[in-house]
Amino acid sequence: MKEQKNLNELKTGESVNHYLLVNKIEIRTTKTNKEYLSFEFSDSSRSISANMWDNIGNVVDLIEQGKVAFVTGTMSEYQGTPQIKLSNVRPVNENDNITPRDFLPKSHRDLSLMQKEFKDRIDKITNPFLKELITSIFNEGNFDKFSEAPAGKSWHHAYIRGLIEHTLEIIKICDLMCDFHSELNRDLLICSAMLHDFGKTIELEYDSSFEYTNKGKLIGHIVIVAMLIDDEVKKINGFPEELKNHLIHLVLSHQGKLEFASPVIPKTVEAIALYQADELSAKVNAYKNAIKQGIKEGSNWTRFISLANTDLTKTDISDSAKENTKTSLFD
């Protein structure tokens, strides 16, 4: 694939001659009943909308959602949000040697280091029942899938290998809470942290874009992993019923509130610790990336972000701090 500037580096007025992933294509109608095409494109740095107003007939038959297209136009802005003013969109061909996977965002952390951190933490589990359960669920095939999955479709850690990155952050926070509060059951809390979002390996598909599977839409990742735990526990002789119930409770309650899709609210100290650890990891990552991708040109502020219910600004006090993607979280 040819070298091309990232979308988040393009300024208003710059030309767009880019291969981009087609996240969405819809036929819409203006107030005067004229049909037009609404697109959402992306590369590994950001997503961006675009509209095609004329000669849409051929394009709608040729361009497919989840595929790559070659896009030409100009960077523009609408109500403070970047857009592409389209000139043309064409499908790619075999000679372009491009796949949708080339355009999916990826974690900046080293995968082999993250996998080592996770496996090393499994080795430290002392409860034999929990250790057997975790080892069984994170078998080689499941662990490979877990290591590649995003943690979300669009909000937090929404990139390839985002799930293992997010999970390791939560494990680190939960271990710290156990250092502060000796009453916490460390093995229970850490194992629930490892498992809390494992259902997203089934809830999401991410070959060409991040979308929900049928099972993900019908059941959801929280119930998927609760069912998995219940099934796997049955294979372990003598697994304590009370331990199973507490582990499943932590998984079910980790989003904290009924209105946030948790079937139950946290009812133990470990459950509230997991919920807050999950919130901290998710929100910091989401806000950080929203600022990185959404700062308006000529400003230190983003547009209004509905999921945050506010606009956000960059803390531009010192430029000495840089994102560290090389060092282990557990040193």
Steps between C-alpha positions, in 0.01 A plus 500: 500500500625849416613734777224739597449760770280399794152649501559663837796690352308656210401866530202678347561563131752218453442250221383148576635225275471211739417134532246489784282242668127544436337473843156610384316587179137613502258649249334802657254763381522878519209723602428541129482119454833473318695185577865519606759263645624531857832332578716434800862425410795418724868421514695387804502854645133607491161477330346779296168566323443604139206558269460448127229717348510421128538198272445254780350219290823330397669551834230335713524185287879480517595602855447252784494557873795329669713523184775741399441783249722759338368842598579834340385837622588784735503529877225731621301565815132502595386647834852464637533135397746393227348358183621398155354694209488214251603509137496127433491160669607179326543142619851358525618216279740211556794697365462751784608222743292636789279334760257652753721376783767754392269781614390377840655688794738299718636527852834678524615260772718202410283189470761249619560712811128521575460123458793438735351737759170316486651151525734606780199627698316171451802324654456708818143380566508288817142368519518162321138509379528847353838422345362190329199694375708787359750260339215308338320807363819664375614199302723560200221561249297724730809693610601571141151633426495698825837653412374636166150618593401864552344592834221697336341602173569872522541646851791363705794279394321468165793359309665168425660360821304752703334229711820357645634855554182604685496180706861544610428857612213375715710219646766755597241730664337208685836377630566851629162506675586169667828654623299785652219281638615163635138392556450459125519147361786553255463179300126549460540862392788435258326203338183703453710776342648246260157366405277808518512586127602162360152476344602774257703240309159360405293820510714682243635415156800690374626357172417809293327732747378493857143368501276302733439133424149357512579336833647825626184689414266237643686412822782749561852448631408509870255210483718314249791479745273427797361201310853392405617512863201292609574238232874483571454475877297180450812335356708571814445246776405655833489862385330685789150625419547817704823583316328451165209724602731780614709479182191515279363787710814704434474438127127581490534820702821641349321778308365626828141595427191341351472783249857424388393142407618322816234245602580570866674782685818436704421345838849415629815702558677305225215577260515874563880491459467325163231744383710804589816349349312434177362854500842652557670303223217553252437869563864611499564312176180628337560863597867483400414369154204736459737792561768356271252452215256782560689823573355762267738673264641817658366404845589297809141376531305217344147527371222401745532125557164343580641193680700730730214754519753780461772636279858418605827688502867408492711557812776692326718574804814315399605307192758294688271202567470250217290186479706203619416191298817299565518452877307230681211613718615253763863603555 
